[in-house]
């Protein structure tokens, strides 16, 4: 599993995020233990209140457990992984919560521990936790015989096209895969050796160079969206300065946005709107298919839960009826029969609990397989839409270059005609 973690505060905000359905097909609160309440929001309010008695601000340890694509990981496997992590970091006795999220045909878990040791009213220190989690992650890949990512084997091989949550949110605004933008900007950098060639490479791909308000140097697209070259291009500030020179020589973002807006003619604006509308229509169609499947899957899960709850109630009543009452109950206690019946009931209860969990896992896996198949088609459609919008950036830039060349050609032709008229006029005067 890929393990991502951070120390953080603001527990209520985290609880709301974990329970949010906005970006997820399914959300399931699996466990809240060690708190006074079994309600996640109330439990996290409790964690906040306890932390106020200390000087610790980031009193929670929040992490996500992400299995490889296509891996079938049971709830029990997630629990065992969480317990191993807790032991590795010294969080074994700490209150925790587990929430499952499913989206894009994959299931992952969020586990949150309180770092506050209530007896000592101090935060548990976790030095080098990233290194320890990397070791646990490698162990899990080996134990489950999953293919280990190269970046986990050696950090030098981490994917340069991976993206942050901020970049992902920006990509949602513009409808383009952030990896496409990163790839384009990195190709521009690799294909250039000075500022002029870099600007030319950017323009050919539909980007403009500018001086950032906070960042050193940025690129803009025709929408005026800003992309940090140090982050998206994977280039250090010193390298940018060495190749591009003093950034003060560049135009400000606001000035470049104005230049782009002034260069977009009504004809080009209509062309942009048509291309964006086509891409949006493609995405709307796949989103409709996804929503229909999610609704169907939620109904199936609700039906299973109702059936299991009814069966559990019936079986509980049956087990309760075995226990003798009154004088018969006293006699059974004296003879030891009561203890045997109680032990039988406990075994059956455990087996019934395991059966229900396996049924929920089986349904979840079947739905994940179905959702994963749909996701491949969705990904293909999104890739097409993303590529169309990336091509649109190139088309906008090329159209503007064509317009500029046409205007320059018209000016050159007008100048030549003016010179011819001037020469004819002089000849007429000589005659």
C-alpha positions in Angstrom: 0.0 0.0 0.0 1.0 3.6 -0.6 1.0 5.3 2.8 0.6 9.1 3.0 0.4 10.8 6.4 0.7 14.2 8.1 0.3 15.7 11.5 -2.5 18.1 11.6 -5.1 20.0 13.8 -8.6 21.3 13.2 -10.2 17.9 13.9 -13.8 19.0 13.1 -12.8 20.1 9.6 -11.1 16.8 9.1 -14.2 14.9 10.2 -16.3 16.8 7.7 -13.9 16.0 4.9 -13.7 12.3 5.8 -17.5 12.0 5.7 -18.0 14.1 2.6 -19.6 12.4 -0.4 -18.6 15.2 -2.8 -15.6 13.4 -4.5 -16.5 9.8 -3.5 -18.8 7.1 -4.8 -19.1 5.6 -1.3 -18.1 6.6 2.2 -18.3 4.2 5.2 -17.4 5.1 8.8 -15.9 1.8 9.9 -14.6 2.4 13.4 -14.4 5.1 16.1 -12.6 3.7 19.1 -11.1 5.1 22.3 -13.4 8.2 22.3 -16.4 8.8 24.5 -18.7 9.1 21.4 -19.0 6.8 18.4 -20.0 9.8 16.2 -17.0 10.9 14.2 -17.6 14.7 14.5 -18.3 14.5 18.2 -15.2 12.3 18.7 -13.0 14.7 16.9 -14.5 17.6 18.9 -13.4 15.7 21.9 -9.9 15.3 20.5 -9.7 19.1 19.9 -10.9 19.8 23.5 -8.3 17.5 25.0 -5.6 19.0 22.9 -6.4 22.5 24.3 -5.0 21.3 27.6 -1.6 20.9 25.9 0.6 23.1 23.7 0.2 20.7 20.7 -1.5 22.2 17.7 -1.1 19.3 15.3 -2.6 16.8 17.7 -3.9 14.3 15.1 -2.0 11.9 12.9 -3.9 11.4 9.7 -3.0 9.0 7.0 -4.4 7.3 3.9 -3.8 3.6 3.0 -3.9 3.2 -0.8 -3.7 -0.3 -2.3 -2.5 -0.7 -5.9 -5.0 -0.4 -8.7 -7.0 -3.6 -9.1 -5.9 -5.2 -5.7 -8.6 -6.8 -3.7 -7.9 -5.8 -0.1 -10.3 -6.9 2.6 -11.4 -4.8 5.6 -9.4 -7.1 7.8 -6.2 -6.4 5.8 -6.8 -2.7 6.2 -7.2 -3.2 10.0 -4.0 -5.3 10.2 -2.1 -2.6 8.3 -3.4 0.1 10.6 -2.4 -1.9 13.6 1.1 -2.5 12.2 1.5 1.2 11.6 0.3 2.1 15.1 2.9 -0.3 16.6 5.6 1.1 14.4 4.9 4.7 15.5 3.9 4.1 19.1 0.2 4.8 18.7 -1.1 1.4 19.7 -3.2 2.6 22.7 -4.4 5.8 21.1 -8.0 6.6 20.1 -8.5 6.2 16.4 -11.0 6.3 13.6 -11.2 4.5 10.3 -13.2 5.7 7.3 -13.4 3.9 3.9 -13.6 5.9 0.7 -14.4 4.5 -2.8 -14.0 6.4 -6.0 -12.8 5.7 -9.6 -13.2 1.9 -9.0 -10.8 1.8 -6.1 -11.1 1.6 -2.3 -8.8 3.2 0.2 -8.9 3.8 3.9 -8.3 6.9 6.1 -7.0 6.2 9.6 -6.7 9.1 12.1 -5.1 8.7 15.6 -5.1 11.2 18.4 -1.5 12.0 19.4 -2.3 13.1 22.9 -1.4 10.8 25.7 -4.2 11.5 28.2 -2.4 10.2 31.2 0.6 12.5 30.7 -1.2 15.2 28.7 1.5 15.3 26.2 1.7 14.6 22.5 3.4 11.4 21.4 6.6 12.2 19.5 7.0 10.3 16.2 10.5 11.0 14.8 11.3 10.0 11.3 7.7 8.7 10.7 8.0 9.1 6.9 11.0 6.7 6.8 9.2 4.2 9.1 6.0 4.4 7.0 8.1 3.8 3.8 9.5 0.6 5.5 5.9 -0.6 6.4 4.7 0.2 2.8 7.5 -1.9 1.3 6.7 -4.8 3.7 3.0 -4.7 2.6 3.9 -4.7 -1.1 6.2 -7.8 -0.6 3.7 -9.7 1.7 0.8 -9.3 -0.8 3.0 -9.9 -3.8 2.1 -6.5 -5.4 4.3 -4.9 -7.9 6.3 -2.2 -6.0 6.4 1.3 -7.6 9.9 2.3 -8.6 9.6 5.4 -6.5 9.1 3.3 -3.4 12.1 1.2 -4.3 14.3 4.2 -4.7 13.2 7.8 -4.2 15.3 8.9 -7.2 12.8 7.2 -9.4 9.7 9.1 -8.2 7.4 10.0 -10.9 8.1 13.6 -12.0 4.6 13.9 -13.4 2.9 13.2 -10.0 0.8 16.1 -8.8 -0.3 17.7 -5.5 -3.9 18.3 -4.4 -3.6 22.0 -5.3 -2.5 21.0 -8.9 -5.3 18.5 -9.1 -7.9 21.1 -8.1 -6.4 23.5 -10.7 -6.7 20.8 -13.3 -10.4 20.3 -12.5 -11.0 24.0 -13.2 -9.4 23.9 -16.6 -10.4 20.3 -17.5 -6.9 19.1 -18.3 -5.0 16.3 -16.7 -2.2 18.0 -14.6 0.3 15.4 -16.0 -0.4 16.7 -19.5 0.5 20.3 -18.4 3.6 19.1 -16.5 4.7 17.1 -19.5 4.2 20.0 -21.9 6.1 22.5 -19.7 8.9 20.1 -19.0 9.3 19.4 -22.8 9.5 23.1 -23.4 12.3 23.4 -20.8 14.2 20.5 -22.2 13.9 21.7 -25.8 15.3 25.2 -25.0 18.7 26.7 -24.0 17.8 30.4 -23.5 14.9 32.6 -22.8 14.0 33.3 -26.5 13.9 29.6 -27.4 12.0 28.8 -24.2 9.3 31.5 -24.9 9.0 30.2 -28.5 8.6 26.6 -27.2 5.9 27.7 -24.7 4.0 29.7 -27.4 4.0 26.7 -29.7 2.2 24.7 -27.0 -0.2 27.6 -26.0 1.6 29.1 -23.0 3.0 32.6 -22.3 5.9 33.5 -20.0 5.4 36.0 -17.2 6.7 37.3 -13.9 4.8 35.8 -11.1 3.2 37.8 -8.3 4.6 35.5 -5.6 6.4 32.8 -7.6 9.5 33.6 -9.5 8.5 32.8 -13.1 5.2 31.4 -14.3 3.4 30.3 -17.5 -0.1 31.3 -18.5 -2.6 29.7 -20.9 -5.2 31.4 -22.9 -7.6 31.4 -19.9 -5.1 33.3 -17.9 -4.5 30.3 -15.6 -1.1 30.5 -13.9 1.3 27.6 -13.7 4.4 27.7 -11.6 7.4 26.7 -13.6 9.4 25.6 -10.6 6.5 23.2 -9.6 5.0 22.2 -12.9 8.2 22.3 -14.9 10.2 20.6 -12.1 12.9 23.3 -12.4 14.8 24.9 -9.5 14.7 28.7 -9.1 18.5 29.0 -9.7 18.1 27.1 -13.0 15.3 29.4 -14.1 17.3 32.4 -13.3 20.4 31.1 -15.0 18.6 30.4 -18.3 16.0 33.2 -18.3 18.0 36.0 -16.7 16.5 38.7 -14.5 12.8 38.0 -14.0 12.1 41.7 -13.7 12.5 41.9 -17.4 9.4 39.9 -17.9 5.8 41.3 -18.0 3.6 40.9 -14.9 0.9 38.3 -14.9 -1.8 40.9 -15.1 -0.2 42.5 -18.2 0.2 39.2 -20.0 -3.5 38.4 -19.2 -4.5 41.7 -20.8 -2.3 41.0 -23.9 -3.9 37.5 -24.3 -7.4 39.0 -23.9 -6.8 41.7 -26.4 -5.4 39.2 -28.9 -8.5 36.9 -28.8 -10.8 38.1 -31.6 -14.5 37.4 -31.7 -13.9 34.7 -34.3 -11.3 33.0 -32.1 -13.5 33.4 -29.0 -16.3 31.5 -30.8 -13.8 28.8 -31.8 -12.6 28.4 -28.2 -16.2 28.2 -26.9 -17.1 25.5 -29.4 -14.0 23.4 -28.5 -14.7 23.8 -24.7 -18.3 22.9 -25.2 -17.5 19.7 -27.1 -15.0 18.7 -24.3 -17.6 19.5 -21.6 -20.3 17.5 -23.4 -18.0 14.5 -23.6 -17.3 14.7 -19.8 -21.0 15.2 -19.1 -21.9 11.9 -20.8 -19.4 9.8 -18.8 -20.4 11.6 -15.6 -24.0 10.6 -16.2 -23.0 6.9 -16.6 -20.9 7.1 -13.5 -23.7 8.6 -11.4 -26.2 6.0 -12.6 -23.9 3.1 -11.6 -23.1 4.7 -8.2 -26.9 5.1 -7.5 -27.4 1.4 -8.4 -24.5 0.3 -6.2 -25.7 2.3 -3.2 -29.1 0.7 -3.5 -27.6 -2.8 -3.6 -25.6 -2.0 -0.4 -28.6 -0.6 1.4 -30.6 -3.8 0.4 -27.7 -6.0 1.7 -27.6 -4.0 5.0 -31.3 -4.3 5.5 -31.2 -8.0 4.9 -28.2 -8.5 7.3 -29.8 -6.4 10.0 -33.0 -8.4 9.8 -31.1 -11.7 9.9 -28.9 -10.4 12.8 -32.0 -9.5 14.9 -33.6 -12.9 14.2 -30.5 -14.8 15.1 -29.9 -12.7 18.2 -33.4 -13.5 19.4 -32.8 -17.2 18.8 -29.6 -17.2 20.8 -31.2 -15.2 23.6 -34.1 -17.8 23.7 -31.5 -20.5 24.5 -30.6 -18.9 27.8 -32.8 -20.3 30.6 -34.5 -17.8 33.0 -35.9 -18.0 36.6 -35.3 -21.1 38.6 -34.2 -23.1 35.5 -31.5 -20.4 34.9 -30.2 -20.8 38.4 -30.1 -24.6 38.0 -28.3 -24.3 34.7 -25.7 -22.1 36.3 -25.1 -24.5 39.1 -24.7 -27.4 36.6 -22.4 -25.5 34.2 -24.9 -25.8 31.3 -25.4 -22.0 31.3 -21.7 -21.4 30.6 -21.8 -23.9 27.7 -24.8 -22.2 26.1 -23.2 -18.8 26.6 -19.9 -20.0 24.9 -22.0 -21.4 22.0 -23.8 -18.1 21.6 -20.5 -16.2 21.6 -19.0 -18.5 18.9 -22.1 -18.2 16.7 -22.1 -14.4 17.2 -18.5 -14.2 16.1 -19.1 -16.4 13.1 -22.2 -14.4 12.1 -20.2 -11.2 12.4 -17.5 -12.6 10.2 -20.0 -13.9 7.7 -21.7 -10.5 7.4 -18.3 -8.8 6.9 -17.3 -11.3 4.2 -20.6 -10.7 2.4 -20.1 -6.9 2.5 -16.5 -7.4 1.2 -17.8 -9.7 -1.6 -20.4 -7.2 -2.7 -17.9 -4.3 -2.5 -15.3 -6.2 -4.7 -17.9 -7.2 -7.3 -19.0 -3.5 -7.5 -15.4 -2.3 -7.6 -14.8 -4.7 -10.6 -17.8 -3.3 -12.4 -16.9 0.3 -11.5 -13.2 -0.3 -12.5 -14.3 -1.4 -15.9 -16.4 1.7 -16.3 -13.6 3.8 -15.1 -11.3 2.6 -17.9 -13.9 4.0 -20.4 -14.3 7.1 -18.3 -10.5 7.6 -18.3 -10.4 7.2 -22.0 -13.1 9.8 -22.5 -11.4 12.2 -20.0 -8.1 11.7 -21.8 -9.7 12.6 -25.1 -11.3 15.7 -23.6 -8.0 16.6 -21.8 -6.1 16.2 -25.0 -8.6 18.2 -27.0 -8.2 21.1 -24.5 -4.4 20.8 -24.6 -4.6 20.9 -28.4 -6.9 23.9 -28.1 -4.1 25.8 -26.3 -1.8 25.1 -29.3 -4.5 26.1 -31.7 -5.2 29.4 -29.9 -1.4 30.2 -29.9 -1.0 29.1 -33.6 -4.1 31.1 -34.6 -2.7 34.2 -32.9 0.7 33.7 -34.6 -1.2 33.3 -37.9 -3.2 36.5 -37.2 0.0 38.4 -36.4 1.8 37.1 -39.5 -1.2 37.9 -41.6 -1.4 41.4 -40.2 2.4 41.8 -40.7 2.0 40.6 -44.3 -0.8 43.1 -44.8 1.3 45.9 -43.4 4.2 44.9 -45.6 2.0 44.7 -48.7 0.5 48.1 -47.9 3.9 49.5 -47.5 5.0 48.1 -50.8 1.9 49.6 -52.6 2.6 52.9 -50.9 6.2 52.9 -52.2 5.0 52.0 -55.8 2.5 54.8 -55.7 5.2 57.2 -54.5 7.5 56.1 -57.3 4.8 56.5 -60.0 4.0 60.0 -58.6 7.6 61.0 -58.8 7.8 59.8 -62.4 4.7 61.7 -63.3 6.2 64.9 -61.9 9.4 64.3 -63.9 7.4 64.0 -67.1 
